């Protein structure tokens, strides 16, 4: 396996374990920057270091042999071969790494067909047919509705065709119409990234990169802000939270200088994401300052501004949204007790989408779990399942369910919930 392919597998396994580059480096005697070079294919570890890496990632050493036996038809070009190899290795790395995160019965469903379809869209793009911009916007709105209603499998089925159509439409246009089509392409890749993030799949990184590239070509700062947000989340997941916070801050500052309400609202959502990213790396002062800035931005938005306060592409800028982020920030900082009052202030029925209501349940479940209240943790997980059944089967929530299932104190009903959500 060449160094580039090896780096792909190592990064997929590390992200599946939610391990930072620093943590992996400590396990095998490397610095974080050395791990970055390994994952980028510019440094090849020694055989002994590979054994230590495999052990730290919970993988058999044979995992780094993935893809070696793959055969190709004689008429496959070098470019096709490279794309196919990256696809095979990325899927192999995600499947192998994901198996060590969850109990055996749950791991089989950890990376459903939706993730495979995103990889297909990245490296084996289907031929699309150009349509009108008006029709493309309508198709994109339908895909967004699948995300906001948490119909992730349906979205995964639709994404390859949407991406192919959006890209064909863009290629057929020129001038301002082409820029608008670039914006649609970017938002389609934002949806692909969001879906990959739900599955903790490493394919989120290249999908977010595609989203940002198309957003920059569109010339629309709001679309660029949306793409920057999902890219920053992938940075955090890949062990680069500081870079993610910096990207979000810069983009938010740029948006607020535009002066319009929609740009200001998107900037507020970026500050919320930056605050949570800082909290995950235990930068308490930064996290609290960023949340304070987000709250200030939200309160300055006009009351009668539906385009600013609601119906942004995936995350809204509202007081309830800020409270939701406060729960996650305090839980990540290790002060979940401070998140309880924010959870009490939210009426989940008034959250705008099923995906956001499920997020409320998820964040509350994590908060109560950190507080050691297993009964309320299960109640929050059940709320998530009721709001959006597919959310309850996400890898992170199945892992949380497994913690409850094997906790010293058994909670009534947890085994039934575990069966329903694929943990048992």
TORPAVEX-727148 format. One line per 4 residues: their letters; for each residue z, x, y of C-alpha. Coordinates in Angstrom, 3 decimals, m for minus. Example, Ala and Ser with C-alpha at 12.3 -4.5 7.8 and 13.67 -1.06 7.14 Angstrom:
# residues 2
AS = 7.800 12.300 m4.500 ~ 7.140 13.670 m1.060 .
END
This chain:
# residues 424
XXXX = 0.000 0.000 0.000 ~ m0.953 1.494 3.368 ~ 1.578 1.864 6.199 ~ 0.275 m1.121 8.172 .
XXXX = 0.500 m3.449 5.175 ~ 3.941 m2.111 4.280 ~ 5.146 m2.769 7.821 ~ 3.904 m6.359 7.626 .
XXXX = 5.931 m7.038 4.479 ~ 9.072 m5.339 5.826 ~ 8.962 m7.306 9.074 ~ 8.405 m10.602 7.216 .
XXXX = 11.385 m9.901 4.956 ~ 13.628 m8.836 7.838 ~ 12.803 m11.914 9.927 ~ 13.385 m14.205 6.943 .
XXXX = 16.866 m12.677 6.619 ~ 17.409 m13.056 10.395 ~ 18.245 m9.356 10.536 ~ 17.656 m7.245 13.639 .
XXXX = 15.831 m3.935 13.599 ~ 19.124 m2.245 14.463 ~ 20.868 m3.813 11.457 ~ 18.103 m2.811 9.068 .
XXXX = 18.031 0.686 10.526 ~ 21.743 1.167 9.964 ~ 21.315 0.238 6.319 ~ 18.749 2.962 5.701 .
XXXX = 19.608 5.652 8.241 ~ 16.908 4.812 10.802 ~ 17.112 3.934 14.484 ~ 15.878 0.558 15.746 .
XXXX = 12.884 2.274 17.348 ~ 12.035 3.918 14.012 ~ 12.131 0.523 12.282 ~ 9.808 m0.785 15.005 .
XXXX = 7.377 2.042 14.218 ~ 7.650 1.315 10.482 ~ 6.819 m2.347 11.087 ~ 3.973 m1.369 13.385 .
XXXX = 2.478 0.881 10.713 ~ 2.879 4.168 12.621 ~ 5.750 5.556 10.518 ~ 5.940 5.525 6.732 .
XXXX = 9.468 5.640 5.255 ~ 10.358 7.974 2.417 ~ 10.643 6.517 m1.073 ~ 14.435 6.799 m0.856 .
XXXX = 14.484 4.928 2.456 ~ 12.299 2.191 0.957 ~ 14.832 1.714 m1.822 ~ 17.597 1.353 0.781 .
XXXX = 15.488 m1.083 2.816 ~ 14.783 m3.238 m0.225 ~ 18.482 m3.300 m1.055 ~ 19.420 m4.256 2.524 .
XXXX = 16.821 m7.048 2.532 ~ 17.936 m8.356 m0.851 ~ 14.545 m7.588 m2.408 ~ 13.473 m5.779 m5.546 .
XXXX = 11.660 m2.480 m4.796 ~ 8.550 m4.041 m6.332 ~ 8.321 m6.358 m3.313 ~ 6.745 m3.485 m1.390 .
XXXX = 3.948 m3.371 m3.941 ~ 2.696 m6.835 m2.896 ~ m1.030 m7.103 m2.552 ~ m1.855 m3.886 m4.444 .
XXXX = m3.478 m5.778 m7.313 ~ m5.537 m8.066 m5.104 ~ m9.236 m7.971 m5.880 ~ m12.114 m8.872 m3.610 .
XXXX = m15.595 m10.081 m4.221 ~ m18.251 m7.368 m3.698 ~ m19.888 m9.254 m0.814 ~ m16.711 m9.387 1.329 .
XXXX = m17.084 m7.405 4.563 ~ m14.499 m4.907 5.779 ~ m13.336 m7.278 8.527 ~ m12.953 m10.089 6.018 .
XXXX = m11.118 m7.769 3.654 ~ m8.664 m6.787 6.379 ~ m8.003 m10.409 7.315 ~ m7.569 m11.431 3.689 .
XXXX = m5.194 m8.539 2.993 ~ m3.041 m9.381 6.009 ~ m2.942 m13.018 4.923 ~ m1.964 m12.143 1.346 .
XXXX = 0.718 m9.703 2.441 ~ 2.167 m12.013 5.057 ~ 2.464 m14.838 2.552 ~ 3.848 m12.511 m0.123 .
XXXX = 6.419 m11.090 2.265 ~ 7.540 m14.515 3.446 ~ 7.782 m15.917 m0.072 ~ 9.691 m12.930 m1.454 .
XXXX = 12.070 m12.708 1.486 ~ 12.676 m16.439 1.670 ~ 13.783 m16.549 m1.949 ~ 16.909 m14.528 m1.171 .
XXXX = 18.073 m16.732 1.711 ~ 18.708 m19.986 m0.152 ~ 19.912 m21.154 m3.559 ~ 17.152 m20.988 m6.218 .
XXXX = 16.430 m24.701 m6.230 ~ 15.997 m24.768 m2.449 ~ 13.948 m21.607 m2.082 ~ 10.917 m23.135 m3.768 .
XXXX = 10.497 m25.443 m0.762 ~ 11.475 m22.909 1.904 ~ 7.893 m22.225 2.989 ~ 5.822 m25.374 2.489 .
XXXX = 2.065 m25.626 2.663 ~ 2.265 m25.988 6.447 ~ 3.065 m22.276 6.823 ~ 0.150 m21.324 4.583 .
XXXX = m2.159 m23.426 6.743 ~ m1.083 m21.557 9.885 ~ m1.902 m18.253 8.181 ~ m5.267 m19.729 7.191 .
XXXX = m5.915 m20.685 10.808 ~ m5.052 m17.159 11.966 ~ m7.161 m15.161 9.546 ~ m9.661 m17.561 7.994 .
XXXX = m10.607 m19.757 10.946 ~ m12.704 m22.721 9.856 ~ m15.932 m23.536 11.653 ~ m15.288 m26.209 14.226 .
XXXX = m17.485 m28.676 16.089 ~ m17.320 m28.871 19.875 ~ m16.239 m32.187 21.343 ~ m15.682 m33.442 24.884 .
XXXX = m12.667 m32.191 26.822 ~ m11.397 m35.745 27.090 ~ m11.538 m36.162 23.317 ~ m9.928 m32.751 22.788 .
XXXX = m7.006 m33.708 25.024 ~ m6.596 m36.917 23.018 ~ m6.549 m35.050 19.696 ~ m4.050 m32.548 21.123 .
XXXX = m1.823 m35.410 22.297 ~ m1.853 m36.853 18.785 ~ m0.777 m33.472 17.372 ~ 1.983 m33.208 19.968 .
XXXX = 3.181 m36.671 18.930 ~ 3.398 m35.455 15.328 ~ 5.650 m32.624 16.500 ~ 7.890 m34.744 18.722 .
XXXX = 8.315 m37.351 15.969 ~ 9.131 m34.519 13.513 ~ 6.212 m35.270 11.180 ~ 5.765 m31.598 10.448 .
XXXX = 3.780 m31.894 7.255 ~ 1.246 m34.133 9.009 ~ 1.071 m31.628 11.859 ~ 0.522 m28.777 9.429 .
XXXX = m2.375 m30.692 7.873 ~ m3.926 m31.361 11.287 ~ m3.483 m27.935 12.872 ~ m6.347 m25.972 11.230 .
XXXX = m8.880 m28.611 12.242 ~ m7.396 m28.931 15.730 ~ m7.494 m25.169 16.294 ~ m11.055 m24.879 15.013 .
XXXX = m12.220 m27.798 17.193 ~ m10.383 m26.547 20.279 ~ m11.848 m23.063 19.932 ~ m15.379 m24.385 19.324 .
XXXX = m15.078 m26.641 22.370 ~ m13.891 m23.734 24.522 ~ m16.752 m21.525 23.327 ~ m19.286 m24.207 24.272 .
XXXX = m18.058 m24.536 27.850 ~ m18.178 m22.470 31.013 ~ m16.390 m22.268 34.343 ~ m13.446 m24.533 35.080 .
XXXX = m14.071 m26.660 31.978 ~ m13.745 m23.540 29.815 ~ m10.396 m22.710 31.466 ~ m9.141 m26.215 30.710 .
XXXX = m10.237 m25.808 27.099 ~ m8.354 m22.481 26.977 ~ m5.235 m24.446 27.967 ~ m5.801 m26.840 25.050 .
XXXX = m6.267 m23.906 22.663 ~ m3.016 m22.391 23.927 ~ m1.067 m25.602 23.441 ~ m2.438 m25.975 19.916 .
XXXX = m1.158 m22.479 19.140 ~ 2.175 m23.385 20.774 ~ 2.460 m26.230 18.263 ~ 1.567 m23.836 15.437 .
XXXX = 4.278 m21.442 16.634 ~ 6.865 m24.207 16.919 ~ 6.062 m25.288 13.373 ~ 6.346 m21.719 12.055 .
XXXX = 9.652 m21.272 13.884 ~ 10.994 m24.403 12.198 ~ 10.328 m22.670 8.865 ~ 11.640 m19.265 10.051 .
XXXX = 8.231 m17.879 9.122 ~ 7.056 m14.501 10.382 ~ 3.629 m15.980 11.132 ~ 5.199 m17.360 14.340 .
XXXX = 4.702 m13.991 16.043 ~ 0.860 m13.789 15.807 ~ 0.591 m17.521 16.516 ~ 2.622 m17.106 19.728 .
XXXX = 0.483 m14.135 20.705 ~ m2.647 m16.290 20.335 ~ m0.980 m18.981 22.458 ~ m0.179 m16.567 25.280 .
XXXX = m3.639 m14.970 25.258 ~ m5.313 m18.374 25.599 ~ m2.810 m19.445 28.259 ~ m3.565 m16.367 30.355 .
XXXX = m7.286 m17.077 30.056 ~ m6.689 m20.653 31.265 ~ m5.250 m19.509 34.559 ~ m2.652 m22.306 34.347 .
XXXX = 0.847 m20.913 35.037 ~ 2.543 m23.930 33.437 ~ 0.665 m23.435 30.170 ~ 1.435 m19.722 30.350 .
XXXX = 5.121 m20.591 30.740 ~ 5.025 m22.787 27.640 ~ 3.429 m19.982 25.626 ~ 5.860 m17.389 26.972 .
XXXX = 8.749 m19.541 25.787 ~ 7.658 m19.605 22.141 ~ 6.723 m15.922 22.225 ~ 10.203 m15.062 23.514 .
XXXX = 11.757 m17.011 20.652 ~ 9.747 m14.965 18.165 ~ 10.937 m11.809 19.950 ~ 14.537 m12.912 19.455 .
XXXX = 13.918 m13.644 15.786 ~ 12.280 m10.207 15.387 ~ 15.326 m8.409 16.769 ~ 14.106 m7.928 20.357 .
XXXX = 16.239 m10.410 22.350 ~ 16.401 m8.251 25.488 ~ 12.599 m8.176 25.713 ~ 12.534 m11.943 25.195 .
XXXX = 15.034 m12.544 27.997 ~ 13.074 m10.288 30.345 ~ 9.820 m12.130 29.582 ~ 11.432 m15.512 30.194 .
XXXX = 13.065 m14.424 33.437 ~ 9.847 m12.971 34.842 ~ 7.843 m16.037 33.881 ~ 10.458 m18.445 35.278 .
XXXX = 10.544 m16.557 38.578 ~ 6.758 m16.699 38.792 ~ 6.705 m20.440 38.115 ~ 9.351 m21.314 40.683 .
XXXX = 7.296 m19.551 43.365 ~ 4.526 m22.116 42.782 ~ 6.670 m24.737 44.514 ~ 5.592 m27.814 42.501 .
XXXX = 7.978 m29.895 40.424 ~ 6.230 m29.354 37.087 ~ 6.312 m25.561 37.477 ~ 9.960 m25.786 38.509 .
XXXX = 10.760 m27.904 35.443 ~ 9.030 m25.508 33.051 ~ 10.923 m22.648 34.713 ~ 14.183 m24.479 33.984 .
XXXX = 13.329 m24.748 30.285 ~ 12.578 m21.020 30.217 ~ 15.982 m20.242 31.713 ~ 17.652 m22.379 29.021 .
XXXX = 15.791 m20.527 26.293 ~ 16.678 m17.204 27.940 ~ 20.349 m18.195 28.034 ~ 20.395 m18.992 24.321 .
XXXX = 18.529 m15.763 23.564 ~ 21.099 m13.764 25.540 ~ 23.928 m15.596 23.779 ~ 22.505 m14.694 20.369 .
XXXX = 22.821 m11.010 21.310 ~ 26.365 m11.595 22.649 ~ 25.437 m11.001 26.289 ~ 27.956 m13.546 27.531 .
XXXX = 27.618 m12.889 31.259 ~ 23.839 m13.112 31.167 ~ 23.918 m16.245 29.014 ~ 26.300 m18.094 31.339 .
XXXX = 24.426 m17.000 34.466 ~ 21.082 m18.089 33.030 ~ 22.463 m21.489 32.008 ~ 23.939 m21.944 35.461 .
XXXX = 20.509 m21.211 36.927 ~ 18.889 m23.699 34.556 ~ 21.385 m26.427 35.448 ~ 20.815 m25.778 39.159 .
XXXX = 17.052 m26.019 38.656 ~ 17.376 m29.321 36.783 ~ 19.623 m30.880 39.414 ~ 17.133 m29.952 42.141 .
XXXX = 14.306 m31.863 40.480 ~ 13.540 m35.258 42.049 ~ 14.938 m38.290 40.241 ~ 11.605 m40.116 40.383 .
XXXX = 9.594 m37.312 38.884 ~ 8.550 m38.234 35.339 ~ 6.018 m35.409 35.135 ~ 8.746 m32.930 36.052 .
XXXX = 11.762 m34.373 34.253 ~ 10.104 m35.593 31.100 ~ 7.037 m35.219 28.954 ~ 6.659 m31.478 29.276 .
XXXX = 4.820 m30.156 26.283 ~ 7.641 m29.538 23.783 ~ 10.961 m29.325 25.706 ~ 12.062 m31.410 28.682 .
XXXX = 14.019 m30.349 31.766 ~ 16.862 m32.856 31.994 ~ 20.644 m32.819 32.280 ~ 20.906 m33.894 28.629 .
XXXX = 18.634 m31.033 27.620 ~ 20.862 m28.596 29.519 ~ 23.949 m29.992 27.766 ~ 22.178 m29.543 24.438 .
XXXX = 21.535 m25.890 25.246 ~ 25.158 m25.444 26.316 ~ 26.215 m26.407 22.774 ~ 23.951 m23.770 21.250 .
XXXX = 24.938 m21.106 23.788 ~ 28.674 m21.538 23.202 ~ 28.250 m21.638 19.429 ~ 26.200 m18.428 19.514 .
XXXX = 28.791 m16.762 21.766 ~ 31.560 m17.568 19.289 ~ 33.220 m20.155 21.550 ~ 32.138 m23.393 19.840 .
XXXX = 35.238 m25.202 21.122 ~ 33.707 m24.971 24.624 ~ 30.618 m26.755 23.341 ~ 32.511 m29.872 22.226 .
XXXX = 32.695 m31.389 25.712 ~ 28.935 m30.996 26.161 ~ 28.276 m32.666 22.810 ~ 30.502 m35.581 23.891 .
XXXX = 28.495 m36.030 27.106 ~ 25.193 m36.529 25.313 ~ 24.023 m39.960 24.242 ~ 21.546 m38.947 21.511 .
XXXX = 19.812 m42.313 21.772 ~ 18.617 m41.289 25.226 ~ 17.086 m38.017 24.079 ~ 13.328 m38.489 24.455 .
XXXX = 12.024 m37.609 20.979 ~ 13.022 m37.586 17.325 ~ 12.673 m33.795 17.326 ~ 15.187 m33.460 20.177 .
XXXX = 17.603 m35.960 18.579 ~ 17.419 m33.921 15.387 ~ 18.081 m30.791 17.439 ~ 21.225 m32.446 18.782 .
XXXX = 22.388 m33.100 15.229 ~ 21.548 m29.541 14.190 ~ 23.386 m27.921 17.090 ~ 26.412 m30.156 16.562 .
XXXX = 26.428 m29.299 12.846 ~ 26.460 m25.590 13.653 ~ 29.202 m26.106 16.242 ~ 31.465 m28.054 13.870 .
XXXX = 30.765 m25.590 11.082 ~ 31.938 m22.714 13.275 ~ 35.045 m24.738 14.081 ~ 35.728 m25.213 10.371 .
XXXX = 35.397 m29.006 10.461 ~ 33.356 m29.655 7.311 ~ 33.527 m33.442 7.574 ~ 32.000 m33.502 11.046 .
XXXX = 29.472 m30.862 10.000 ~ 28.205 m33.142 7.246 ~ 28.194 m36.124 9.622 ~ 26.010 m34.156 12.046 .
XXXX = 23.665 m33.118 9.243 ~ 23.363 m36.751 8.169 ~ 22.537 m37.701 11.762 ~ 19.787 m35.075 11.736 .
XXXX = 18.400 m36.497 8.496 ~ 18.444 m40.002 9.939 ~ 16.719 m38.897 13.144 ~ 14.076 m36.761 11.427 .
XXXX = 14.151 m36.426 7.616 ~ 11.903 m33.351 7.592 ~ 14.329 m31.505 9.883 ~ 17.104 m31.743 7.295 .
XXXX = 14.935 m29.832 4.823 ~ 14.385 m26.848 7.107 ~ 15.562 m23.500 5.654 ~ 18.358 m23.074 8.209 .
XXXX = 19.797 m26.514 7.534 ~ 19.541 m26.137 3.771 ~ 21.468 m22.873 4.111 ~ 24.137 m24.680 6.146 .
XXXX = 24.253 m27.445 3.538 ~ 24.689 m24.816 0.813 ~ 27.670 m23.405 2.726 ~ 29.281 m26.848 2.690 .
XXXX = 28.412 m27.386 m0.957 ~ 30.154 m24.200 m2.081 ~ 33.016 m24.266 0.423 ~ 36.584 m24.110 m0.971 .
XXXX = 37.224 m27.647 0.294 ~ 34.738 m30.233 m0.950 ~ 33.527 m32.911 1.459 ~ 32.778 m36.326 m0.001 .
XXXX = 29.047 m36.985 m0.088 ~ 27.873 m33.402 0.329 ~ 26.383 m33.194 m3.184 ~ 24.294 m36.326 m2.617 .
XXXX = 23.095 m34.933 0.712 ~ 22.276 m31.599 m0.936 ~ 20.186 m33.370 m3.600 ~ 18.281 m35.378 m0.995 .
XXXX = 17.436 m32.309 1.071 ~ 16.413 m30.019 m1.784 ~ 19.471 m27.765 m1.993 ~ 20.279 m29.004 m5.490 .
END
